[in-house]
Amino acid sequence: MLAANFSCSIHACEDESRMLKVTATAYTSSVGETDSTPNISAWGDRLTPGMRVIAVSRDLLAMGLTHGALVQVEGFEKDFIVLDKMNKRWTKKIDIYMGNDKRAALNWGKRKVNICWKYQ
């Protein structure tokens, strides 16, 4: 279900209304970070290590960051696809899927990044 890259430079986003600074964290497929079905996203997609997926806070859904949207994240060359959504308590936040690599998720930590998205 991963789509091809789109042309959206963080510095020259095609539509500035689709560019936003967010807090970015990372997560893995572990019960402690998700729920009892760590490989199933909130929309029911099956996640497997290596997929370029992000989860978004629910406030971003109304901005167009919905299921299947392509997202460019500052600091990454390739795009991500929105396949998961976060708990309602988070706002203006994305969570980058790191498969089973807890070390990579911890190394990413918590950062402020610019994102740019395109509707699928």
C-alpha positions as CSV (number, residue, x, y, z in Angstrom):
1,M,0.0,0.0,0.0
2,L,3.0,2.3,0.1
3,A,2.8,5.0,-2.6
4,A,5.5,6.6,-4.7
5,N,7.3,9.8,-3.5
6,F,5.7,13.1,-4.3
7,S,7.3,16.4,-5.0
8,C,7.1,18.3,-1.8
9,S,10.2,20.0,-0.5
10,I,9.9,21.1,3.1
11,H,11.3,24.4,2.0
12,A,9.0,24.8,-1.0
13,C,5.8,22.9,-0.1
14,E,3.4,22.8,-3.0
15,D,0.6,24.1,-0.7
16,E,1.7,26.0,2.4
17,S,-1.6,25.2,4.0
18,R,-0.3,21.6,4.1
19,M,2.9,22.4,5.9
20,L,3.1,22.3,9.7
21,K,5.6,22.1,12.5
22,V,4.8,19.2,14.8
23,T,6.3,17.2,17.6
24,A,7.6,13.9,16.3
25,T,8.3,10.8,18.4
26,A,8.8,7.2,17.3
27,Y,7.1,3.9,18.2
28,T,7.5,0.2,17.6
29,S,5.2,-2.9,17.4
30,S,5.3,-3.8,21.1
31,V,2.4,-4.3,23.4
32,G,3.9,-1.8,25.9
33,E,3.8,1.0,23.3
34,T,0.5,0.2,21.6
35,D,-2.1,-2.3,22.8
36,S,-2.7,-6.1,22.7
37,T,-2.6,-6.1,18.9
38,P,0.7,-4.1,18.2
39,N,0.8,-5.0,14.5
40,I,-2.7,-3.7,13.8
41,S,-3.1,0.1,13.3
42,A,-6.1,2.1,14.6
43,W,-7.6,1.9,11.1
44,G,-7.1,-1.9,10.9
45,D,-4.0,-1.9,8.7
46,R,-1.4,-4.6,9.4
47,L,2.0,-3.1,10.1
48,T,5.2,-4.9,9.4
49,P,8.8,-3.8,10.0
50,G,10.2,-1.8,7.1
51,M,7.0,0.0,6.3
52,R,7.3,3.8,6.1
53,V,4.3,4.6,8.3
54,I,3.3,7.4,10.7
55,A,0.6,7.8,13.3
56,V,-1.0,11.2,13.6
57,S,-2.7,13.0,16.5
58,R,-6.5,13.2,15.9
59,D,-6.5,17.0,15.6
60,L,-4.5,16.6,12.4
61,L,-7.2,14.5,10.8
62,A,-9.3,17.6,10.1
63,M,-6.3,19.2,8.3
64,G,-6.2,16.4,5.8
65,L,-3.7,14.1,7.5
66,T,-6.1,11.2,7.1
67,H,-5.7,7.5,6.3
68,G,-3.5,7.1,3.3
69,A,-2.1,10.6,3.1
70,L,1.5,10.9,2.0
71,V,3.7,12.9,4.3
72,Q,7.2,14.2,3.9
73,V,9.0,14.5,7.3
74,E,11.9,16.8,7.7
75,G,15.1,14.7,8.2
76,F,13.9,11.8,5.9
77,E,14.5,11.5,2.2
78,K,11.5,9.2,1.6
79,D,7.8,9.9,2.3
80,F,5.6,8.2,4.9
81,I,2.0,7.1,4.6
82,V,-0.5,7.8,7.4
83,L,-1.9,4.4,8.5
84,D,-2.3,4.9,12.2
85,K,-3.8,7.5,14.6
86,M,-2.8,8.3,18.2
87,N,-4.7,8.6,21.4
88,K,-7.0,11.6,21.8
89,R,-4.8,13.2,24.4
90,W,-2.1,14.2,21.9
91,T,-2.2,17.3,19.7
92,K,0.0,18.5,16.8
93,K,2.0,15.3,17.0
94,I,3.2,12.5,14.7
95,D,4.6,9.1,15.7
96,I,7.1,7.5,13.3
97,Y,6.8,3.7,13.0
98,M,10.1,1.9,13.6
99,G,9.0,-1.7,13.3
100,N,10.6,-3.7,16.1
101,D,13.7,-1.5,16.5
102,K,13.4,-0.1,20.0
103,R,16.9,1.3,19.8
104,A,16.1,3.4,16.7
105,A,12.9,4.7,18.3
106,L,14.8,5.7,21.5
107,N,17.5,7.3,19.4
108,W,14.9,9.3,17.5
109,G,13.5,10.6,20.8
110,K,11.3,13.6,20.6
111,R,11.9,16.4,18.1
112,K,10.1,19.3,16.5
113,V,10.0,18.8,12.7
114,N,8.3,20.3,9.7
115,I,5.9,18.1,7.7
116,C,4.3,18.5,4.3
117,W,1.5,16.3,3.1
118,K,-0.5,15.4,0.0
119,Y,-3.9,13.8,-0.1
120,Q,-3.9,10.2,-1.5
